[in-house]
């Protein structure tokens, strides 16, 4: 037996632009003639319907074209609907009365704000906030570590400074060898390269490496000949630089964490459009919903793949009757972890990207920010 398509109801029907009737039902109706005329006039108010009628394409008018796409259309249709109710002479006409009640519901939905946010996006962003919060604590720990290093070198302990000197000499010596090899490699490539852009790029690399080499050689000479005060100053400057950089990283991650925390309530507020705005942007909503479904389907595929992997136990029996068992648990669980991590990243990335888009567009469209800004500039 074929499965019947479920008829949408309530808010789902409104978002889809569903109506249970069409104009043809009321065109040749002999009862409630004036009411039918007013009802048909009301259905022709939306611009989508008018454009199709003007082009002689009345047959292409679909049920979701009867939905208004602005407050002006909504109020005009509501006025005609009220007139239609008043013009009804035969209230036993269930077809007409049902259509009138349905349009009343559509117009009430169109002129009021609707909650349009998606919980899936909120969950995805909350997971991302958790990741950022963990990174914030990690960055804070780096700041504390570099603070401790600076304080340690400021004390000027001879053994500490000597260890720093030896470690830095070893690091810089290795860096000089690597830089010289890189310079020689790019110079050799210059002898054979014919492409002008690539040649220019290689020359730039050589110039940068030569600058780094000169700086490293100068620092190495200073390390080898400098006294304890010089070494102390070098160590303090180096770790103060690291400290400044780590503070910047911590501040940046903290700002992003706070940004996404504030984004969630902002998104909920932004995604509160009037019903007619949902109607006007129905195609865009379908495209975004399709993107969401595809990305979540891919994430679900990785989860299913991870769930389908099982650990295999191997038992080896030797000639003396002893047995030895082993399994592939480690690689299997490692693969499961990787697959689940990929799925989580896809889910989080999709949620963050679509929430950002929905918030920006929602604030712009649903709260008429453009008009507000223009008024502000006009006054100033």
C-alpha positions as a Markdown table, in Angstrom:
| # | Residue | x | y | z |
|---|---|---|---|---|
| 1 | Unk | 0.0 | 0.0 | 0.0 |
| 2 | Unk | 1.5 | 3.4 | -1.0 |
| 3 | Unk | 2.4 | 5.7 | 1.8 |
| 4 | Unk | 0.3 | 8.9 | 1.9 |
| 5 | Unk | 2.0 | 12.2 | 2.1 |
| 6 | Unk | 1.4 | 13.8 | 5.5 |
| 7 | Unk | -0.5 | 17.0 | 5.3 |
| 8 | Unk | 1.4 | 19.8 | 7.1 |
| 9 | Unk | -0.3 | 21.6 | 9.9 |
| 10 | Unk | 0.3 | 24.6 | 12.2 |
| 11 | Unk | 3.6 | 26.5 | 12.0 |
| 12 | Unk | 5.1 | 23.8 | 9.7 |
| 13 | Unk | 2.3 | 24.5 | 7.1 |
| 14 | Unk | 2.8 | 28.3 | 7.4 |
| 15 | Unk | 6.6 | 28.0 | 6.8 |
| 16 | Unk | 6.1 | 25.8 | 3.8 |
| 17 | Unk | 3.4 | 28.1 | 2.4 |
| 18 | Unk | 0.8 | 25.4 | 2.4 |
| 19 | Unk | -2.9 | 26.0 | 1.8 |
| 20 | Unk | -5.6 | 23.4 | 1.5 |
| 21 | Unk | -7.6 | 25.2 | -1.2 |
| 22 | Unk | -7.1 | 26.8 | -4.6 |
| 23 | Unk | -8.8 | 29.6 | -6.5 |
| 24 | Unk | -10.7 | 27.2 | -8.8 |
| 25 | Unk | -12.9 | 26.1 | -5.9 |
| 26 | Unk | -14.5 | 29.5 | -5.7 |
| 27 | Unk | -14.6 | 30.7 | -9.3 |
| 28 | Unk | -17.9 | 29.1 | -10.3 |
| 29 | Unk | -19.5 | 28.8 | -6.9 |
| 30 | Unk | -23.2 | 29.9 | -7.1 |
| 31 | Unk | -23.7 | 30.5 | -3.4 |
| 32 | Unk | -22.0 | 33.4 | -1.5 |
| 33 | Unk | -21.2 | 35.1 | -4.9 |
| 34 | Unk | -20.1 | 38.4 | -3.4 |
| 35 | Unk | -18.1 | 36.7 | -0.7 |
| 36 | Unk | -16.3 | 34.6 | -3.3 |
| 37 | Unk | -15.5 | 37.7 | -5.4 |
| 38 | Unk | -14.0 | 39.4 | -2.4 |
| 39 | Unk | -12.1 | 36.2 | -1.4 |
| 40 | Unk | -10.6 | 35.9 | -4.9 |
| 41 | Unk | -9.7 | 39.6 | -4.8 |
| 42 | Unk | -7.9 | 39.0 | -1.6 |
| 43 | Unk | -6.0 | 36.0 | -3.0 |
| 44 | Unk | -4.8 | 38.3 | -5.9 |
| 45 | Unk | -3.2 | 40.9 | -3.6 |
| 46 | Unk | 0.3 | 39.3 | -3.3 |
| 47 | Unk | 2.7 | 40.6 | -5.9 |
| 48 | Unk | 3.7 | 37.1 | -7.0 |
| 49 | Unk | 0.1 | 36.4 | -8.0 |
| 50 | Unk | -0.2 | 39.8 | -9.7 |
| 51 | Unk | 2.9 | 39.2 | -11.8 |
| 52 | Unk | 1.7 | 35.8 | -13.0 |
| 53 | Unk | -1.7 | 37.2 | -13.8 |
| 54 | Unk | -0.2 | 40.1 | -15.7 |
| 55 | Unk | 1.8 | 37.7 | -17.9 |
| 56 | Unk | -1.3 | 35.6 | -18.5 |
| 57 | Unk | 0.1 | 32.7 | -16.4 |
| 58 | Unk | -2.8 | 32.3 | -14.0 |
| 59 | Unk | -2.4 | 28.5 | -14.3 |
| 60 | Unk | 1.0 | 28.8 | -12.7 |
| 61 | Unk | -0.2 | 30.3 | -9.5 |
| 62 | Unk | 0.6 | 27.9 | -6.7 |
| 63 | Unk | -0.7 | 27.7 | -3.2 |
| 64 | Unk | 2.2 | 29.4 | -1.5 |
| 65 | Unk | 1.7 | 32.5 | -3.8 |
| 66 | Unk | -1.3 | 33.3 | -1.7 |
| 67 | Unk | 0.9 | 34.3 | 1.3 |
| 68 | Unk | 1.7 | 38.0 | 1.7 |
| 69 | Unk | 5.4 | 39.1 | 1.6 |
| 70 | Unk | 5.1 | 42.5 | 3.3 |
| 71 | Unk | 3.1 | 44.1 | 6.1 |
| 72 | Unk | 1.3 | 46.3 | 3.5 |
| 73 | Unk | 0.1 | 43.2 | 1.7 |
| 74 | Unk | -0.9 | 41.5 | 4.9 |
| 75 | Unk | -3.0 | 44.4 | 6.2 |
| 76 | Unk | -4.6 | 44.8 | 2.8 |
| 77 | Unk | -5.5 | 41.1 | 2.6 |
| 78 | Unk | -6.8 | 41.3 | 6.2 |
| 79 | Unk | -9.1 | 44.1 | 5.3 |
| 80 | Unk | -10.5 | 42.2 | 2.3 |
| 81 | Unk | -10.9 | 39.1 | 4.5 |
| 82 | Unk | -13.0 | 41.0 | 7.0 |
| 83 | Unk | -15.2 | 42.2 | 4.1 |
| 84 | Unk | -15.5 | 38.6 | 2.9 |
| 85 | Unk | -16.7 | 37.4 | 6.3 |
| 86 | Unk | -19.3 | 40.2 | 6.3 |
| 87 | Unk | -20.5 | 39.3 | 2.8 |
| 88 | Unk | -21.1 | 35.6 | 3.6 |
| 89 | Unk | -24.8 | 34.8 | 3.3 |
| 90 | Unk | -24.7 | 31.1 | 3.5 |
| 91 | Unk | -22.5 | 30.0 | 6.5 |
| 92 | Unk | -23.2 | 26.3 | 5.7 |
| 93 | Unk | -20.7 | 26.6 | 2.9 |
| 94 | Unk | -18.0 | 24.6 | 4.6 |
| 95 | Unk | -15.5 | 25.0 | 1.7 |
| 96 | Unk | -15.6 | 28.8 | 1.9 |
| 97 | Unk | -15.8 | 29.1 | 5.7 |
| 98 | Unk | -12.9 | 26.7 | 6.0 |
| 99 | Unk | -10.8 | 28.7 | 3.5 |
| 100 | Unk | -11.6 | 31.9 | 5.3 |
| 101 | Unk | -10.6 | 30.5 | 8.7 |
| 102 | Unk | -7.4 | 29.2 | 7.1 |
| 103 | Unk | -6.5 | 32.5 | 5.6 |
| 104 | Unk | -7.2 | 34.2 | 8.9 |
| 105 | Unk | -4.6 | 31.9 | 10.5 |
| 106 | Unk | -2.2 | 32.6 | 7.6 |
| 107 | Unk | -2.6 | 36.4 | 8.0 |
| 108 | Unk | -2.3 | 36.3 | 11.8 |
| 109 | Unk | 0.9 | 34.3 | 11.4 |
| 110 | Unk | 2.2 | 36.7 | 8.7 |
| 111 | Unk | 1.8 | 39.8 | 10.8 |
| 112 | Unk | 3.4 | 38.5 | 14.0 |
| 113 | Unk | 7.0 | 37.6 | 14.8 |
| 114 | Unk | 7.9 | 33.9 | 14.8 |
| 115 | Unk | 10.7 | 32.0 | 16.6 |
| 116 | Unk | 12.8 | 30.7 | 13.8 |
| 117 | Unk | 16.1 | 29.6 | 15.5 |
| 118 | Unk | 17.4 | 26.1 | 15.3 |
| 119 | Unk | 18.5 | 24.2 | 18.4 |
| 120 | Unk | 21.1 | 22.2 | 16.4 |
| 121 | Unk | 23.1 | 25.3 | 15.6 |
| 122 | Unk | 23.0 | 26.4 | 19.3 |
| 123 | Unk | 24.4 | 22.9 | 20.4 |
| 124 | Unk | 27.1 | 23.1 | 17.7 |
| 125 | Unk | 28.2 | 26.6 | 18.8 |
| 126 | Unk | 28.1 | 25.6 | 22.5 |
| 127 | Unk | 30.6 | 22.8 | 21.6 |
| 128 | Unk | 32.8 | 25.3 | 19.9 |
| 129 | Unk | 32.6 | 27.6 | 22.9 |
| 130 | Unk | 33.7 | 24.6 | 25.1 |
| 131 | Unk | 36.7 | 24.1 | 22.8 |
| 132 | Unk | 37.6 | 27.9 | 22.9 |
| 133 | Unk | 37.2 | 27.9 | 26.7 |
| 134 | Unk | 39.7 | 25.0 | 26.9 |
| 135 | Unk | 42.1 | 26.9 | 24.6 |
| 136 | Unk | 41.7 | 30.0 | 26.8 |
| 137 | Unk | 42.8 | 28.1 | 29.9 |
| 138 | Unk | 45.7 | 26.6 | 27.9 |
| 139 | Unk | 46.8 | 30.1 | 26.7 |
| 140 | Unk | 46.5 | 31.4 | 30.3 |
| 141 | Unk | 48.8 | 28.7 | 31.4 |
| 142 | Unk | 51.3 | 29.7 | 28.8 |
| 143 | Unk | 51.2 | 33.3 | 30.1 |
| 144 | Unk | 51.9 | 32.1 | 33.6 |
| 145 | Unk | 54.8 | 29.9 | 32.4 |
| 146 | Unk | 56.5 | 32.8 | 30.5 |
| 147 | Unk | 55.9 | 35.1 | 33.5 |
| 148 | Unk | 57.7 | 32.5 | 35.7 |
| 149 | Unk | 60.6 | 32.3 | 33.1 |
| 150 | Unk | 61.0 | 36.1 | 33.1 |
| 151 | Unk | 61.0 | 36.2 | 36.9 |
| 152 | Unk | 63.5 | 33.4 | 37.0 |
| 153 | Unk | 66.0 | 35.1 | 34.7 |
| 154 | Unk | 65.5 | 38.5 | 36.5 |
| 155 | Unk | 67.0 | 36.8 | 39.6 |
| 156 | Unk | 70.2 | 36.3 | 37.7 |
| 157 | Unk | 71.2 | 32.9 | 39.0 |
| 158 | Unk | 74.5 | 31.9 | 37.5 |
| 159 | Unk | 73.6 | 28.3 | 36.7 |
| 160 | Unk | 70.3 | 29.2 | 35.2 |
| 161 | Unk | 72.0 | 31.8 | 32.9 |
| 162 | Unk | 74.7 | 29.4 | 31.9 |
| 163 | Unk | 72.1 | 26.7 | 31.0 |
| 164 | Unk | 70.3 | 29.3 | 28.9 |
| 165 | Unk | 73.5 | 30.3 | 27.2 |
| 166 | Unk | 74.4 | 26.7 | 26.3 |
| 167 | Unk | 70.9 | 25.8 | 25.1 |
| 168 | Unk | 70.7 | 29.0 | 23.0 |
| 169 | Unk | 74.2 | 28.4 | 21.4 |
| 170 | Unk | 73.1 | 24.9 | 20.5 |
| 171 | Unk | 69.8 | 26.1 | 19.0 |
| 172 | Unk | 71.4 | 29.0 | 17.1 |
| 173 | Unk | 74.2 | 26.8 | 15.7 |
| 174 | Unk | 71.7 | 24.3 | 14.3 |
| 175 | Unk | 69.7 | 27.2 | 12.9 |
| 176 | Unk | 72.7 | 28.6 | 11.1 |
| 177 | Unk | 73.5 | 25.2 | 9.5 |
| 178 | Unk | 69.8 | 24.9 | 8.4 |
| 179 | Unk | 69.7 | 28.5 | 7.0 |
| 180 | Unk | 72.9 | 28.1 | 5.1 |
| 181 | Unk | 71.7 | 24.8 | 3.5 |
| 182 | Unk | 68.4 | 26.6 | 2.5 |
| 183 | Unk | 70.3 | 29.5 | 0.9 |
| 184 | Unk | 72.5 | 27.1 | -1.0 |
| 185 | Unk | 69.4 | 25.0 | -2.1 |
| 186 | Unk | 67.6 | 28.1 | -3.5 |
| 187 | Unk | 70.7 | 29.4 | -5.2 |
| 188 | Unk | 71.1 | 26.1 | -7.0 |
| 189 | Unk | 67.4 | 26.3 | -8.1 |
| 190 | Unk | 68.0 | 29.8 | -9.5 |
| 191 | Unk | 70.6 | 28.3 | -11.9 |
| 192 | Unk | 67.9 | 26.1 | -13.5 |
| 193 | Unk | 64.6 | 28.0 | -13.1 |
| 194 | Unk | 63.2 | 29.7 | -16.2 |
| 195 | Unk | 59.9 | 30.9 | -14.9 |
| 196 | Unk | 60.2 | 34.6 | -14.0 |
| 197 | Unk | 57.6 | 34.5 | -11.1 |
| 198 | Unk | 59.3 | 31.5 | -9.5 |
| 199 | Unk | 62.7 | 33.1 | -9.9 |
| 200 | Unk | 61.5 | 36.2 | -8.2 |
| 201 | Unk | 60.0 | 34.1 | -5.4 |
| 202 | Unk | 63.3 | 32.2 | -4.9 |
| 203 | Unk | 65.3 | 35.5 | -4.8 |
| 204 | Unk | 62.9 | 36.7 | -2.1 |
| 205 | Unk | 63.5 | 33.5 | -0.1 |
| 206 | Unk | 67.2 | 33.9 | -0.3 |
| 207 | Unk | 67.1 | 37.5 | 0.8 |
| 208 | Unk | 64.9 | 36.6 | 3.9 |
| 209 | Unk | 67.2 | 33.6 | 4.8 |
| 210 | Unk | 70.4 | 35.8 | 4.5 |
| 211 | Unk | 68.8 | 38.4 | 6.8 |
| 212 | Unk | 67.9 | 35.7 | 9.3 |
| 213 | Unk | 71.4 | 34.2 | 9.0 |
| 214 | Unk | 73.1 | 37.6 | 9.7 |
| 215 | Unk | 70.9 | 38.1 | 12.8 |
| 216 | Unk | 71.5 | 34.6 | 14.1 |
| 217 | Unk | 75.3 | 34.8 | 13.6 |
| 218 | Unk | 75.4 | 38.2 | 15.4 |
| 219 | Unk | 73.4 | 36.8 | 18.3 |
| 220 | Unk | 75.6 | 33.7 | 18.5 |
| 221 | Unk | 78.8 | 35.8 | 18.6 |
| 222 | Unk | 77.2 | 37.9 | 21.4 |
| 223 | Unk | 76.3 | 34.7 | 23.3 |
| 224 | Unk | 79.8 | 33.3 | 23.1 |
| 225 | Unk | 81.6 | 36.5 | 24.1 |
| 226 | Unk | 79.0 | 38.2 | 26.3 |
| 227 | Unk | 79.2 | 38.5 | 30.1 |
| 228 | Unk | 76.5 | 37.3 | 32.5 |
| 229 | Unk | 74.8 | 40.6 | 32.4 |
| 230 | Unk | 74.5 | 40.5 | 28.6 |
| 231 | Unk | 73.2 | 36.9 | 28.8 |
| 232 | Unk | 70.7 | 37.9 | 31.4 |
| 233 | Unk | 69.4 | 40.8 | 29.3 |
| 234 | Unk | 69.1 | 38.5 | 26.2 |
| 235 | Unk | 67.2 | 35.9 | 28.1 |
| 236 | Unk | 64.8 | 38.5 | 29.7 |
| 237 | Unk | 64.1 | 40.2 | 26.3 |
| 238 | Unk | 63.5 | 36.8 | 24.7 |
| 239 | Unk | 61.0 | 35.6 | 27.2 |
| 240 | Unk | 59.3 | 39.0 | 27.5 |
| 241 | Unk | 58.7 | 38.7 | 23.8 |
| 242 | Unk | 57.2 | 35.3 | 24.3 |
| 243 | Unk | 55.1 | 36.7 | 27.2 |
| 244 | Unk | 53.8 | 39.5 | 25.1 |
| 245 | Unk | 52.9 | 37.2 | 22.3 |
| 246 | Unk | 51.2 | 34.7 | 24.7 |
| 247 | Unk | 49.2 | 37.5 | 26.3 |
| 248 | Unk | 48.0 | 38.6 | 22.9 |
| 249 | Unk | 47.0 | 35.0 | 22.0 |
| 250 | Unk | 45.1 | 34.6 | 25.4 |
| 251 | Unk | 43.3 | 37.9 | 24.9 |
| 252 | Unk | 42.4 | 37.0 | 21.3 |
| 253 | Unk | 41.0 | 33.6 | 22.3 |
| 254 | Unk | 39.1 | 35.1 | 25.2 |
| 255 | Unk | 37.5 | 37.8 | 23.0 |
| 256 | Unk | 36.4 | 35.1 | 20.5 |
| 257 | Unk | 35.0 | 33.0 | 23.4 |
| 258 | Unk | 33.0 | 35.9 | 24.7 |
| 259 | Unk | 31.9 | 36.8 | 21.1 |
| 260 | Unk | 30.4 | 33.3 | 20.5 |
| 261 | Unk | 28.8 | 33.3 | 24.0 |
| 262 | Unk | 27.0 | 36.6 | 23.1 |
| 263 | Unk | 26.3 | 35.3 | 19.6 |
| 264 | Unk | 23.8 | 32.7 | 20.8 |
| 265 | Unk | 21.2 | 35.1 | 22.4 |
| 266 | Unk | 21.8 | 37.5 | 19.5 |
| 267 | Unk | 21.1 | 34.7 | 17.1 |
| 268 | Unk | 17.8 | 33.8 | 18.9 |
| 269 | Unk | 16.7 | 37.5 | 18.8 |
| 270 | Unk | 17.8 | 37.9 | 15.2 |
| 271 | Unk | 15.9 | 34.8 | 14.1 |
| 272 | Unk | 12.5 | 36.3 | 15.1 |
| 273 | Unk | 11.1 | 37.5 | 11.8 |
| 274 | Unk | 7.6 | 38.3 | 10.9 |
| 275 | Unk | 5.7 | 35.6 | 9.1 |
| 276 | Unk | 5.7 | 37.5 | 5.8 |
| 277 | Unk | 9.5 | 37.8 | 6.0 |
| 278 | Unk | 9.7 | 34.0 | 6.2 |
| 279 | Unk | 7.5 | 33.8 | 3.1 |
| 280 | Unk | 9.5 | 36.4 | 1.2 |
| 281 | Unk | 12.8 | 34.5 | 1.8 |
| 282 | Unk | 11.4 | 30.9 | 1.6 |
| 283 | Unk | 13.7 | 30.0 | -1.3 |
| 284 | Unk | 16.8 | 31.1 | 0.6 |
| 285 | Unk | 15.6 | 29.2 | 3.6 |
| 286 | Unk | 15.2 | 26.0 | 1.5 |
| 287 | Unk | 18.8 | 26.4 | 0.2 |
| 288 | Unk | 20.2 | 26.9 | 3.7 |
| 289 | Unk | 18.2 | 24.0 | 5.0 |
| 290 | Unk | 19.5 | 21.9 | 2.1 |
| 291 | Unk | 23.1 | 22.8 | 3.0 |
| 292 | Unk | 22.5 | 22.0 | 6.6 |
| 293 | Unk | 20.9 | 18.6 | 5.8 |
| 294 | Unk | 23.8 | 17.7 | 3.5 |
| 295 | Unk | 26.5 | 18.7 | 6.0 |
| 296 | Unk | 24.7 | 16.9 | 8.9 |
| 297 | Unk | 24.2 | 13.9 | 6.7 |
| 298 | Unk | 27.9 | 13.7 | 5.9 |
| 299 | Unk | 28.7 | 14.1 | 9.7 |
| 300 | Unk | 26.1 | 11.3 | 10.4 |
| 301 | Unk | 27.9 | 9.1 | 7.7 |
| 302 | Unk | 31.2 | 9.4 | 9.6 |
| 303 | Unk | 29.4 | 8.5 | 12.9 |
| 304 | Unk | 27.8 | 5.5 | 11.2 |
| 305 | Unk | 31.1 | 4.5 | 9.8 |
| 306 | Unk | 32.7 | 4.6 | 13.3 |
| 307 | Unk | 29.8 | 2.6 | 14.7 |
| 308 | Unk | 30.2 | -0.1 | 12.0 |
| 309 | Unk | 33.8 | -0.8 | 13.1 |
| 310 | Unk | 34.3 | -3.7 | 15.5 |
| 311 | Unk | 37.3 | -5.1 | 17.3 |
| 312 | Unk | 38.4 | -8.5 | 16.1 |
| 313 | Unk | 39.9 | -10.9 | 18.6 |
| 314 | Unk | 42.6 | -13.4 | 17.4 |
| 315 | Unk | 43.5 | -16.6 | 19.2 |
| 316 | Unk | 46.6 | -18.5 | 18.4 |
| 317 | Unk | 46.9 | -22.1 | 19.6 |
| 318 | Unk | 50.4 | -23.6 | 19.8 |
| 319 | Unk | 51.4 | -27.3 | 19.4 |
| 320 | Unk | 51.9 | -27.6 | 23.2 |
| 321 | Unk | 48.3 | -26.6 | 23.7 |
| 322 | Unk | 49.0 | -23.1 | 25.0 |
| 323 | Unk | 46.9 | -20.2 | 23.6 |
| 324 | Unk | 47.7 | -16.6 | 23.0 |
| 325 | Unk | 45.1 | -14.0 | 22.2 |
| 326 | Unk | 45.5 | -10.6 | 20.5 |
| 327 | Unk | 43.2 | -8.0 | 18.9 |
| 328 | Unk | 43.2 | -5.0 | 16.7 |
| 329 | Unk | 41.5 | -2.9 | 19.4 |
| 330 | Unk | 44.1 | -0.1 | 19.4 |
| 331 | Unk | 43.9 | 0.8 | 15.6 |
| 332 | Unk | 40.1 | 0.3 | 15.6 |
| 333 | Unk | 39.5 | 2.6 | 18.5 |
| 334 | Unk | 42.0 | 5.1 | 17.1 |
| 335 | Unk | 40.1 | 5.1 | 13.8 |
| 336 | Unk | 36.8 | 5.4 | 15.6 |
| 337 | Unk | 38.1 | 8.5 | 17.4 |
| 338 | Unk | 39.3 | 10.1 | 14.2 |
| 339 | Unk | 36.0 | 9.5 | 12.4 |
| 340 | Unk | 34.0 | 10.8 | 15.3 |
| 341 | Unk | 36.3 | 13.9 | 15.5 |
| 342 | Unk | 35.7 | 14.6 | 11.8 |
| 343 | Unk | 32.0 | 14.3 | 12.2 |
| 344 | Unk | 32.1 | 16.7 | 15.2 |
| 345 | Unk | 34.2 | 19.2 | 13.3 |
| 346 | Unk | 31.7 | 19.1 | 10.3 |
| 347 | Unk | 28.8 | 19.5 | 12.7 |
| 348 | Unk | 30.4 | 22.4 | 14.6 |
| 349 | Unk | 31.7 | 24.2 | 11.5 |
| 350 | Unk | 28.3 | 24.0 | 9.8 |
| 351 | Unk | 26.5 | 25.3 | 13.0 |
| 352 | Unk | 29.0 | 28.2 | 13.5 |
| 353 | Unk | 28.9 | 29.3 | 9.8 |
| 354 | Unk | 25.1 | 29.1 | 9.4 |
| 355 | Unk | 24.5 | 30.8 | 12.8 |
| 356 | Unk | 26.8 | 33.7 | 11.9 |
| 357 | Unk | 25.1 | 34.1 | 8.6 |
| 358 | Unk | 21.6 | 33.9 | 10.1 |
| 359 | Unk | 22.4 | 36.4 | 12.8 |
| 360 | Unk | 23.9 | 39.0 | 10.4 |
| 361 | Unk | 21.1 | 38.6 | 7.8 |
| 362 | Unk | 18.4 | 38.3 | 10.5 |
| 363 | Unk | 19.4 | 41.5 | 12.3 |
| 364 | Unk | 19.6 | 43.3 | 8.9 |
| 365 | Unk | 16.2 | 42.1 | 7.6 |
| 366 | Unk | 14.1 | 41.5 | 10.7 |
| 367 | Unk | 14.8 | 44.8 | 12.5 |
| 368 | Unk | 15.2 | 47.1 | 9.5 |
| 369 | Unk | 18.8 | 48.1 | 10.5 |
| 370 | Unk | 19.4 | 49.6 | 7.1 |
| 371 | Unk | 16.4 | 52.0 | 7.5 |
| 372 | Unk | 17.5 | 52.9 | 11.1 |
| 373 | Unk | 21.1 | 53.7 | 10.0 |
| 374 | Unk | 19.8 | 55.8 | 7.1 |
| 375 | Unk | 17.6 | 57.8 | 9.5 |
| 376 | Unk | 20.5 | 58.3 | 11.9 |
| 377 | Unk | 22.7 | 59.7 | 9.1 |
| 378 | Unk | 19.8 | 61.8 | 7.8 |
| 379 | Unk | 19.4 | 63.4 | 11.3 |
| 380 | Unk | 23.1 | 64.0 | 11.8 |
